[in-house]
């Protein structure tokens, strides 16, 4: 039987039959036609087999928040109290669940939280005092459902300005509590249940070895395809680990990692009201407590967290609304990391750059314009520029035009001097799905890579019809 009830198609919709490895069933989902036609490169509906951390259960059910009947209530719970760290949107108009969860973490000093509850289909943002009361109630209901009284971390995603139907929320929490499982299937369902305009689930896992011989697992889910811009977390994501790590070091690691991952992505330049990323660590693997920031175990832990965060962040960009390109924007030779990030951000958010990429037009002057108005002091006569396939890592100073089966690079500018473009090679590059824009400012030794996508006609169609 289907996990997702079939509902009648409306104008502009197409019925997608989506295979779930978690249950060996076909999910029936009705989605806007543009998603199906132009976002086909993000095609795997099942996120694949992942390792799961000990002591966590996950799951999702449909409770009627989404109009199409798809799964919309997700819970992830630990059998043990967790250290927790989180980062939230910097949008001044932040949603009720952001306020409630931020207070929960602060009030408990990052300790003792056992559950995360997420609804999709309604953002509970710009909903006033009633929205705050509903978010608190949702937190309390989820906490009680897992036998705890501290409150659950709460997230919401969907349409802004609408109140939650708390009877559906209450029923959904009770139902999902019974459906959660410790295996891969539960995480698969959780990754599906938080989706809104996403076309594919985002699920990732890494394992790291500690000095005491213990193997720690980190598993995370994320959602996001639009309203994505670096200003903290840029979506919703939960990462759980069975490592034992102090709240202070968990917070330290997360704040470092977010600037290497989720703060380095952009789809449309819009920062959401609901952005939240939280990490829970329950210590179920039984490792020696990670309390020393100078220890090898902390370094390994931070490295693992960075890997999973980058993977989830890149999955979001690949599933960007209407996207046909995955673009690495590589800025090198900056005077500082902050300046490199500012320039990369300027390029990544340029509508003219993004539309040129969609049109497969090597209009590199738009890139240089974005560098120039970024606000960073640059010397135009020191700037060099390349377009390439892949992630741009193979492009170094002195690289000229390269055209091989696995690597294509076109050199467009060298120290402020334009190089006659190999238009045929440039055309080959821009027809690829994964491309890179590499800019060397020639002013220092600091580098930053951001990930973005193009603007297609379907981005407009999707967002013009978001509430219909």
Secondary structure, 3 states (H helix, E strand, C coil): CCCCCCCCCCCCEEEEEEEECCCCEEEEEEEEHHHHHHCCCCCCCCCCCCCCCCCEEEEEECCCCCCCCCCCEEEEEEEEEEEEEEEECCCCCCCHHHHHHHHHHHHCCCEEEEEEEEEEEECCCCCHHHHHHHHHHHHHHHHHHCCCCCCCEEEEEEECCCCCCHHHHHHHHHHHHHHCECCHHHHHHHHHHCCCCCCCCEEEEEEEECCCCCEEEEEEEEECCCCCECCCCCCEEEEEECCCECHHHHHHHHHHHHCCCHHHEECCCCCCCCCEEEEEECCCCCCCCECCCCCHHHHHHHHHHHHHHHHHHHHHHHCCCCCCCEEEEEEEEECCHHHHHHHHHHHHCCHHHHHHHHCCCCCCHHHHHHHHCCCCCCCHHHCEEEEEECCCCCCCCCCCCEECCCCEEEEEEECCEECCCCHHHHHHHHCCCEEEEEEECCCCCEEEEEEEECCCHHHHHHHHCCCC
